[in-house]
């Protein structure tokens, strides 16, 4: 597949777009035939993106499917041509670029997930199709691309031992069974409401029963709900939540109809920005078709975290050496992905660090001596800016609170998931590598702390390794120790009993960014103005004080 990006207004595309696929060059014109024009690759810069795919149909006929993307519309057309003959436009259609619904999204994920053997085969087919060995331009510059995969030396880290209640569990293949929470919360005052659903449509009686029974098994005490309301209209939501707040409810379950994603956004806006009510949302499909003991346990994992319970911790016998002495603050940072003309820096990062250092000192009575930052969402071209901006912000924030020039020992790691590196076992058929697989040779920086880690078991498709690159390591921690710390932090994610693909603090930062997007859905911002004059998104103080983990 080749993706080509272009440049002018919508009405100009037919007259100006020139694109090439394989050995054929076409000039696209609306309502006209398309002629092959040699084998040169020329692209006129216009403001569009075309995705082109070639299919050999036999009998000298080749089909090229082209999908054009521009803002809120996508145009698809299919071209069929014969060697040295005109190509004809077979069909054209235009579709609106709306958000995928649940069924479409599920199908897209299912279709896009390629098992390791299939992905490997597709990569080999692309290499063979490109035929680099015969490319005249490559030969002219002395370039060669091997068609063989690179074999690298890897190591597999042992997983940590985890403590769940009174038991210690050892993960296998990136998952484990934890029957009881390390510290279960008590859900004494709570309610259940259903938006545009009755008690049957929301399956409330079964849900309440499962929450109580599964809660007892997990060490989470769940009492009878104090508030039950059905067929609540969206216009009544705020008054119902204020009623729940007046009864001092800790948490409100909200069953929502399947139609429309905007209902979730409205619920969270009302609850967290207008009222100050902690909520746990349930989709109609989950409440009715998927509700069973396992689903109830998964929901209670989130509820326990929102109520500031603790699901699992690292057992003291397997704590990484760098954590054993205490005095450590681990920070996760992420941004919602900006538009291409925006920087990926976090504005006012220093102020944020000051706030969190204050919380650390309030809880423990002293400032940390070591700060470990896992920063997601930075492209490779902006590593230097992170060094000059965010790393310095950490030092400045510490100096503001300590009142001295003493610096903390900072480990600042950049977490990268958007890359095309994949790893396969050298077996037949090829498989995903085991969770805990680390590659820190040959394909990484020769001098700096840089490694790839597969920390999770891919449920579908081929596992994507996460790359970690340290831009600062004040304590000169050994590479093996940093790799172990990183892998262990992937086992503390509260929403599931599985290791995740990158460290939990960074995952939580990602969830916080997603919640910010939900809470501002439908609002318009001038991004360039926000960079100069940042605005803080505020939720009710009651939410932040009672449940800082409200976003999980």
C-alpha positions as CSV (number, residue, x, y, z in Angstrom):
1,X,0.0,0.0,0.0
2,X,1.3,3.5,-0.9
3,X,-0.1,6.6,0.8
4,X,0.5,9.9,-1.0
5,X,-0.4,13.2,0.5
6,X,-1.3,16.2,-1.7
7,X,-2.2,20.0,-1.4
8,X,-5.4,22.7,-3.1
9,X,-9.1,23.4,-2.5
10,X,-11.6,20.6,-3.0
11,X,-12.9,21.9,-6.3
12,X,-9.5,21.7,-7.9
13,X,-8.5,18.1,-7.4
14,X,-9.7,16.6,-10.7
15,X,-7.6,18.9,-12.8
16,X,-4.4,18.9,-10.8
17,X,-3.8,15.5,-9.1
18,X,-1.2,13.3,-10.7
19,X,-0.3,10.1,-8.9
20,X,1.7,7.0,-9.7
21,X,1.2,3.4,-8.7
22,X,3.7,0.7,-9.6
23,X,4.9,1.4,-13.2
24,X,1.9,3.4,-14.2
25,X,1.3,7.1,-14.0
26,X,-2.2,8.6,-14.4
27,X,-3.6,12.1,-14.6
28,X,-7.0,12.1,-12.9
29,X,-9.7,14.1,-14.6
30,X,-13.4,14.1,-13.7
31,X,-15.6,12.2,-16.2
32,X,-12.8,11.2,-18.6
33,X,-10.6,8.2,-19.5
34,X,-7.2,7.7,-17.9
35,X,-4.1,7.0,-20.0
36,X,-1.0,5.3,-18.9
37,X,1.9,7.7,-19.3
38,X,5.2,5.8,-18.9
39,X,7.1,4.6,-15.8
40,X,8.2,7.8,-14.1
41,X,7.0,8.6,-10.6
42,X,5.8,12.2,-10.6
43,X,3.5,13.8,-7.9
44,X,2.0,17.2,-8.3
45,X,1.7,18.8,-4.8
46,X,-2.0,19.3,-4.2
47,X,-3.9,19.1,-0.9
48,X,-5.2,15.5,-0.8
49,X,-4.4,12.1,0.4
50,X,-4.8,9.1,-1.9
51,X,-4.5,5.5,-0.8
52,X,-3.8,3.3,-3.8
53,X,-4.0,-0.5,-4.1
54,X,-3.2,-2.7,-7.1
55,X,-4.8,-6.0,-8.0
56,X,-3.7,-8.0,-11.1
57,X,-6.9,-9.4,-12.6
58,X,-5.5,-11.6,-15.4
59,X,-5.6,-11.3,-19.2
60,X,-3.3,-8.3,-19.0
61,X,-5.8,-6.4,-16.9
62,X,-4.9,-4.6,-13.7
63,X,-7.3,-3.0,-11.2
64,X,-6.2,0.0,-9.0
65,X,-8.6,0.9,-6.2
66,X,-8.0,4.5,-5.0
67,X,-9.5,6.0,-1.9
68,X,-9.2,9.8,-1.5
69,X,-9.5,11.4,1.9
70,X,-10.3,15.0,2.5
71,X,-11.6,16.4,5.8
72,X,-15.1,15.0,6.4
73,X,-15.5,13.1,3.1
74,X,-14.0,10.1,1.4
75,X,-14.2,9.3,-2.3
76,X,-13.5,5.9,-3.6
77,X,-13.0,4.9,-7.2
78,X,-11.7,1.8,-9.1
79,X,-9.6,2.0,-12.2
80,X,-9.2,-0.9,-14.6
81,X,-6.7,-0.8,-17.4
82,X,-4.8,-2.9,-20.0
83,X,-1.2,-2.5,-21.0
84,X,-0.8,0.4,-23.5
85,X,-4.6,1.0,-23.4
86,X,-6.9,3.5,-21.9
87,X,-8.0,3.0,-18.3
88,X,-11.7,3.4,-17.6
89,X,-13.3,4.7,-14.4
90,X,-15.5,1.9,-13.3
91,X,-17.3,3.3,-10.3
92,X,-17.3,6.2,-8.0
93,X,-19.0,6.8,-4.7
94,X,-18.8,9.4,-1.9
95,X,-19.4,8.6,1.8
96,X,-19.5,10.8,4.8
97,X,-16.7,10.3,7.3
98,X,-18.8,9.7,10.4
99,X,-17.7,8.0,13.6
100,X,-17.9,4.2,13.5
101,X,-20.6,2.6,15.5
102,X,-19.9,-0.2,18.0
103,X,-20.5,-3.0,15.4
104,X,-18.3,-1.3,12.8
105,X,-15.5,-0.6,15.2
106,X,-15.5,-4.2,16.4
107,X,-15.4,-5.5,12.8
108,X,-12.6,-3.1,11.9
109,X,-10.4,-4.2,14.9
110,X,-11.2,-7.9,14.0
111,X,-10.3,-7.4,10.3
112,X,-7.1,-5.3,11.0
113,X,-5.7,-7.8,13.5
114,X,-3.3,-10.1,11.6
115,X,-1.8,-13.1,13.4
116,X,2.0,-13.3,13.3
117,X,2.2,-15.8,10.4
118,X,-0.2,-13.7,8.3
119,X,1.6,-10.4,9.0
120,X,5.0,-12.0,8.2
121,X,3.6,-13.3,4.9
122,X,2.2,-9.9,4.0
123,X,5.5,-8.2,4.7
124,X,7.3,-10.7,2.5
125,X,4.7,-10.1,-0.3
126,X,5.3,-6.4,-0.1
127,X,9.1,-6.9,-0.3
128,X,8.8,-9.1,-3.3
129,X,6.3,-6.7,-5.0
130,X,8.6,-3.7,-4.5
131,X,11.5,-5.6,-6.1
132,X,14.2,-3.4,-4.6
133,X,17.0,-5.5,-6.1
134,X,16.1,-4.3,-9.6
135,X,15.4,-0.7,-8.7
136,X,17.6,1.5,-11.0
137,X,17.6,4.4,-8.5
138,X,18.7,2.2,-5.6
139,X,21.5,0.8,-7.8
140,X,22.6,4.3,-8.8
141,X,23.2,5.2,-5.2
142,X,24.5,1.9,-4.1
143,X,21.6,1.1,-1.9
144,X,20.5,-2.4,-1.0
145,X,17.5,-3.7,1.0
146,X,17.7,-7.2,2.3
147,X,14.7,-9.4,1.8
148,X,15.6,-11.4,4.9
149,X,14.5,-10.5,8.4
150,X,17.1,-9.4,10.9
151,X,17.8,-11.9,13.6
152,X,18.6,-10.2,16.9
153,X,19.5,-11.5,20.4
154,X,16.8,-11.1,22.9
155,X,16.2,-11.9,26.6
156,X,13.0,-12.8,28.5
157,X,12.5,-11.1,31.9
158,X,10.8,-13.0,34.7
159,X,7.5,-11.5,35.7
160,X,7.1,-10.0,39.2
161,X,5.3,-11.6,42.1
162,X,2.1,-9.8,42.9
163,X,0.2,-9.6,46.1
164,X,-3.6,-9.9,46.1
165,X,-5.0,-9.8,49.6
166,X,-3.2,-12.5,51.7
167,X,-2.0,-14.4,48.6
168,X,1.0,-14.0,46.3
169,X,0.5,-14.8,42.6
170,X,2.9,-15.3,39.7
171,X,1.8,-14.2,36.2
172,X,2.0,-16.7,33.4
173,X,1.9,-15.5,29.8
174,X,1.1,-12.0,30.9
175,X,-2.0,-12.9,33.0
176,X,-2.9,-14.2,36.5
177,X,-5.8,-14.9,38.8
178,X,-6.4,-12.6,41.8
179,X,-9.4,-13.6,43.8
180,X,-9.3,-10.9,46.4
181,X,-8.2,-7.2,46.2
182,X,-5.1,-6.1,48.1
183,X,-7.3,-3.4,49.8
184,X,-11.0,-3.7,49.1
185,X,-13.2,-0.6,49.4
186,X,-16.6,-0.4,51.0
187,X,-19.5,0.7,48.8
188,X,-22.1,1.5,51.4
189,X,-24.0,4.4,49.8
190,X,-24.6,4.0,46.1
191,X,-27.4,4.1,43.5
192,X,-28.4,2.8,40.1
193,X,-30.1,4.8,37.4
194,X,-31.1,3.9,33.8
195,X,-31.3,6.5,31.1
196,X,-34.3,5.8,28.8
197,X,-34.4,2.2,30.1
198,X,-36.7,0.4,32.5
199,X,-35.7,-2.1,35.1
200,X,-35.8,-5.0,32.6
201,X,-34.1,-3.1,29.8
202,X,-31.2,-2.2,32.2
203,X,-31.1,-5.6,33.9
204,X,-30.7,-3.9,37.2
205,X,-31.8,-6.7,39.5
206,X,-29.2,-9.1,38.1
207,X,-26.5,-6.4,38.1
208,X,-27.1,-5.5,41.8
209,X,-27.1,-9.1,42.8
210,X,-23.8,-9.8,41.0
211,X,-22.1,-6.7,42.4
212,X,-22.9,-7.8,45.9
213,X,-22.0,-11.5,45.5
214,X,-18.8,-10.9,43.4
215,X,-17.9,-8.0,45.7
216,X,-17.9,-10.3,48.7
217,X,-15.6,-12.8,46.9
218,X,-13.2,-10.0,46.0
219,X,-13.1,-8.3,49.4
220,X,-15.2,-5.4,48.3
221,X,-18.2,-4.8,50.6
222,X,-21.2,-3.8,48.5
223,X,-24.4,-2.9,50.3
224,X,-28.0,-2.5,48.9
225,X,-28.3,0.6,46.7
226,X,-30.0,3.6,48.3
227,X,-31.3,5.0,45.0
228,X,-33.0,3.3,42.1
229,X,-34.4,5.3,39.1
230,X,-35.5,4.1,35.7
231,X,-36.4,5.8,32.4
232,X,-34.5,8.9,33.3
233,X,-34.5,11.4,30.5
234,X,-31.2,13.1,29.6
235,X,-32.7,16.4,30.5
236,X,-33.4,15.2,34.0
237,X,-29.9,13.8,34.6
238,X,-28.5,16.8,36.5
239,X,-31.4,17.0,38.9
240,X,-31.2,13.2,39.6
241,X,-27.5,13.4,40.2
242,X,-28.0,16.3,42.6
243,X,-30.6,14.2,44.4
244,X,-27.9,11.4,44.7
245,X,-25.4,14.0,46.0
246,X,-27.8,15.2,48.6
247,X,-28.0,11.6,49.9
248,X,-24.2,11.5,50.1
249,X,-23.9,8.7,47.7
250,X,-20.3,7.5,47.0
251,X,-21.0,6.3,43.5
252,X,-23.8,6.1,40.9
253,X,-24.1,3.3,38.4
254,X,-25.5,4.7,35.1
255,X,-27.0,2.3,32.5
256,X,-27.1,3.9,29.1
257,X,-28.9,3.0,25.8
258,X,-26.7,1.8,22.9
259,X,-27.6,4.6,20.6
260,X,-25.2,7.5,20.4
261,X,-21.8,8.0,21.9
262,X,-22.7,11.5,23.0
263,X,-24.7,10.2,25.9
264,X,-21.5,9.0,27.6
265,X,-20.0,12.4,27.2
266,X,-23.1,14.1,28.6
267,X,-23.2,11.8,31.6
268,X,-19.5,12.5,32.5
269,X,-19.9,16.3,31.9
270,X,-22.9,16.5,34.2
271,X,-21.4,14.3,36.8
272,X,-17.8,15.7,36.9
273,X,-18.1,19.3,35.8
274,X,-21.6,20.3,37.0
275,X,-22.5,18.2,40.0
276,X,-19.4,16.4,41.5
277,X,-20.8,12.9,41.4
278,X,-18.6,9.8,40.9
279,X,-20.1,7.5,38.3
280,X,-19.7,4.1,36.7
281,X,-21.3,3.8,33.3
282,X,-22.7,0.6,31.8
283,X,-23.7,0.2,28.2
284,X,-27.0,-1.4,27.5
285,X,-25.3,-4.3,25.6
286,X,-23.0,-4.9,28.5
287,X,-25.8,-4.7,31.1
288,X,-28.1,-7.2,29.3
289,X,-26.2,-9.5,26.9
290,X,-22.7,-9.7,28.5
291,X,-23.5,-9.5,32.2
292,X,-22.0,-12.5,34.1
293,X,-19.6,-13.1,37.0
294,X,-16.5,-12.2,34.9
295,X,-18.0,-9.0,33.6
296,X,-19.1,-8.0,37.1
297,X,-15.6,-8.7,38.5
298,X,-14.1,-6.5,35.7
299,X,-16.5,-3.7,36.6
300,X,-15.6,-4.1,40.3
301,X,-11.9,-3.7,39.5
302,X,-12.7,-0.2,38.2
303,X,-15.1,0.6,41.0
304,X,-12.5,-0.4,43.7
305,X,-9.9,1.9,42.0
306,X,-12.4,4.8,41.8
307,X,-13.1,4.4,45.6
308,X,-9.3,4.5,46.2
309,X,-9.0,0.8,47.0
310,X,-5.9,-1.1,45.9
311,X,-6.2,-4.1,43.5
312,X,-2.7,-5.4,43.5
313,X,0.9,-4.5,44.5
314,X,4.4,-5.7,43.8
315,X,5.4,-8.3,46.4
316,X,8.2,-7.0,48.6
317,X,10.4,-9.9,47.6
318,X,10.5,-8.9,44.0
319,X,10.7,-5.1,44.2
320,X,13.3,-3.7,41.8
321,X,16.4,-2.5,43.5
322,X,15.8,1.2,42.6
323,X,12.5,1.1,44.5
324,X,13.6,-0.6,47.7
325,X,14.9,2.4,49.5
326,X,11.6,4.3,49.0
327,X,11.7,8.1,48.4
328,X,10.7,7.5,44.8
329,X,8.0,9.3,42.8
330,X,6.9,7.7,39.5
331,X,5.2,10.0,37.0
332,X,3.3,9.1,33.9
333,X,2.7,11.8,31.2
334,X,0.9,11.9,27.9
335,X,-0.9,14.3,25.6
336,X,-3.9,13.9,23.3
337,X,-2.3,13.7,19.9
338,X,-2.0,17.2,18.3
339,X,-2.5,18.3,14.8
340,X,0.6,18.1,12.5
341,X,1.4,21.8,13.0
342,X,1.4,21.6,16.8
343,X,4.2,20.8,19.2
344,X,3.8,17.7,21.4
345,X,5.2,19.5,24.5
346,X,3.1,19.7,27.7
347,X,2.4,23.3,28.5
348,X,2.8,24.3,32.2
349,X,4.4,21.0,33.0
350,X,6.3,22.7,35.8
351,X,3.1,23.8,37.5
352,X,1.7,20.3,37.3
353,X,4.8,18.9,38.8
354,X,4.6,21.4,41.7
355,X,1.1,20.2,42.5
356,X,2.0,16.6,42.5
357,X,5.1,17.1,44.6
358,X,2.9,19.0,47.1
359,X,0.6,15.9,47.2
360,X,3.6,13.6,47.7
361,X,4.9,15.7,50.6
362,X,1.5,16.0,52.2
363,X,1.1,12.2,52.1
364,X,4.6,11.2,53.2
365,X,6.0,14.3,55.0
366,X,9.0,14.8,52.7
367,X,9.9,15.3,49.1
368,X,11.2,12.3,46.9
369,X,14.9,11.9,46.3
370,X,14.3,10.2,43.0
371,X,11.7,11.0,40.2
372,X,11.1,8.5,37.4
373,X,9.1,9.9,34.5
374,X,7.6,7.8,31.7
375,X,6.6,10.2,28.9
376,X,4.4,9.1,26.1
377,X,3.4,10.9,22.9
378,X,6.8,12.3,21.8
379,X,8.0,11.9,18.3
380,X,11.7,11.2,17.7
381,X,12.3,14.6,16.2
382,X,11.4,16.3,19.5
383,X,13.6,14.4,21.9
384,X,15.8,17.5,22.3
385,X,12.8,19.8,23.0
386,X,11.8,17.4,25.8
387,X,15.3,17.7,27.3
388,X,15.2,21.5,27.2
389,X,11.5,21.9,28.3
390,X,9.9,19.2,30.4
391,X,13.0,17.8,32.0
392,X,14.0,21.2,33.1
393,X,10.5,21.7,34.4
394,X,10.9,18.8,36.8
395,X,14.1,20.3,38.2
396,X,12.5,23.8,38.5
397,X,9.4,22.4,40.3
398,X,11.6,20.5,42.8
399,X,13.7,23.6,43.5
400,X,10.5,25.7,44.0
401,X,9.3,23.4,46.9
402,X,12.7,22.4,48.4
403,X,14.1,25.9,48.5
404,X,17.5,24.6,47.7
405,X,19.7,23.9,44.7
406,X,19.7,20.2,45.5
407,X,18.4,18.2,42.5
408,X,16.5,15.0,42.6
409,X,17.8,12.0,40.7
410,X,15.7,11.9,37.6
411,X,15.1,9.1,35.2
412,X,13.2,10.5,32.2
413,X,12.1,7.8,29.7
414,X,10.3,8.4,26.4
415,X,7.7,5.8,25.6
416,X,7.0,5.2,21.9
417,X,4.3,2.9,20.5
418,X,3.9,4.5,17.0
419,X,6.5,2.7,15.0
420,X,6.7,-0.2,12.6
421,X,9.0,-2.7,14.4
422,X,7.6,-6.1,14.9
423,X,9.1,-9.2,16.5
424,X,8.4,-12.9,15.7
425,X,9.8,-16.1,17.1
426,X,12.1,-18.1,14.8
427,X,9.7,-21.0,14.5
428,X,7.4,-22.6,12.1
429,X,4.8,-21.1,12.1
430,X,6.1,-17.8,13.6
431,X,4.5,-16.8,16.8
432,X,4.4,-13.7,19.0
433,X,7.3,-13.4,21.4
434,X,6.7,-14.0,25.1
435,X,5.7,-11.2,27.5
436,X,8.9,-9.9,29.0
437,X,10.9,-10.1,25.8
438,X,13.6,-7.3,25.6
439,X,15.8,-6.3,22.7
440,X,18.5,-3.9,23.6
441,X,21.1,-4.6,21.0
442,X,21.7,-4.0,17.2
443,X,18.4,-2.2,16.5
444,X,18.8,0.4,19.3
445,X,21.1,3.3,20.1
446,X,24.7,2.1,20.6
447,X,25.5,4.3,23.6
448,X,22.2,5.6,25.2
449,X,19.7,3.7,27.3
450,X,17.4,2.5,24.5
451,X,15.4,-0.8,24.3
452,X,12.3,-2.5,23.0
453,X,10.0,-4.4,25.3
454,X,7.0,-6.6,24.7
455,X,5.3,-6.6,28.1
456,X,1.9,-8.1,27.2
457,X,0.3,-11.1,25.6
458,X,-1.5,-9.9,22.4
459,X,-5.1,-11.0,22.6
460,X,-5.5,-10.6,18.8
461,X,-3.1,-10.1,16.0
462,X,0.7,-9.4,16.3
463,X,2.1,-7.8,19.4
464,X,3.6,-4.4,19.0
465,X,6.7,-3.8,21.1
466,X,7.1,-0.6,23.0
467,X,10.3,1.4,22.6
468,X,11.8,3.1,25.6
469,X,14.5,5.8,25.2
470,X,16.0,7.5,28.3
471,X,16.9,11.2,27.7
472,X,18.1,11.5,31.3
473,X,19.4,8.9,33.9
474,X,20.9,11.0,36.7
475,X,21.3,8.0,39.0
476,X,23.1,6.0,36.2
477,X,20.8,3.1,36.8
478,X,22.0,-0.1,35.0
479,X,20.2,-0.9,31.9
480,X,19.0,-4.3,33.2
481,X,17.5,-2.5,36.3
482,X,15.6,0.0,34.2
483,X,14.3,-2.7,31.9
484,X,13.1,-4.7,35.0
485,X,11.4,-1.6,36.5
486,X,9.6,-0.8,33.3
487,X,8.4,-4.4,32.9
488,X,7.2,-4.6,36.5
489,X,5.2,-1.4,36.2
490,X,3.2,-2.9,33.3
491,X,1.7,-5.3,35.9
492,X,-0.1,-2.7,38.1
493,X,-2.9,-1.6,35.8
494,X,-6.0,-1.7,37.9
495,X,-8.6,-2.4,35.2
496,X,-7.6,-6.0,34.4
497,X,-5.5,-8.9,35.7
498,X,-3.1,-8.8,32.8
499,X,0.2,-7.1,32.1
500,X,-0.4,-4.1,29.7
501,X,1.7,-2.9,26.8
502,X,3.4,0.0,28.6
503,X,3.9,1.2,32.2
504,X,0.8,1.8,34.3
505,X,1.5,5.4,35.2
506,X,1.7,6.3,31.5
507,X,-1.5,4.3,30.8
508,X,-3.3,6.3,33.5
509,X,-2.0,9.5,31.9
510,X,-3.5,8.3,28.7
511,X,-6.9,7.6,30.3
512,X,-6.8,11.1,31.9
513,X,-6.2,12.6,28.4
514,X,-9.1,10.6,27.0
515,X,-11.4,11.8,29.8
516,X,-10.4,15.4,29.1
517,X,-11.4,14.8,25.5
518,X,-14.8,13.4,26.6
519,X,-15.4,16.3,29.0
520,X,-14.7,18.9,26.2
521,X,-16.6,17.0,23.4
522,X,-18.4,19.5,21.2
523,X,-16.4,22.5,22.4
524,X,-14.1,24.3,20.0
525,X,-10.6,25.6,20.9
526,X,-8.0,27.7,19.1
527,X,-5.0,25.5,19.6
528,X,-2.5,28.2,18.8
529,X,-4.1,30.5,21.4
530,X,-4.1,27.6,24.0
531,X,-0.3,27.3,23.6
532,X,0.1,31.0,24.5
533,X,-2.7,31.1,27.1
534,X,-3.4,27.6,28.5
535,X,-6.8,26.9,30.1
536,X,-7.1,24.4,32.9
537,X,-10.0,21.9,32.7
538,X,-11.5,21.7,36.1
539,X,-13.7,19.0,37.6
540,X,-15.5,19.4,41.0
541,X,-13.2,19.6,44.0
542,X,-15.3,16.9,45.7
543,X,-14.3,14.5,42.9
544,X,-10.6,15.3,43.1
545,X,-10.5,15.1,46.9
546,X,-12.5,11.9,47.3
547,X,-11.4,10.0,44.2
548,X,-8.4,11.3,42.3
549,X,-8.7,8.0,40.2
550,X,-12.1,9.0,38.9
551,X,-11.0,8.6,35.3
552,X,-10.1,4.9,35.3
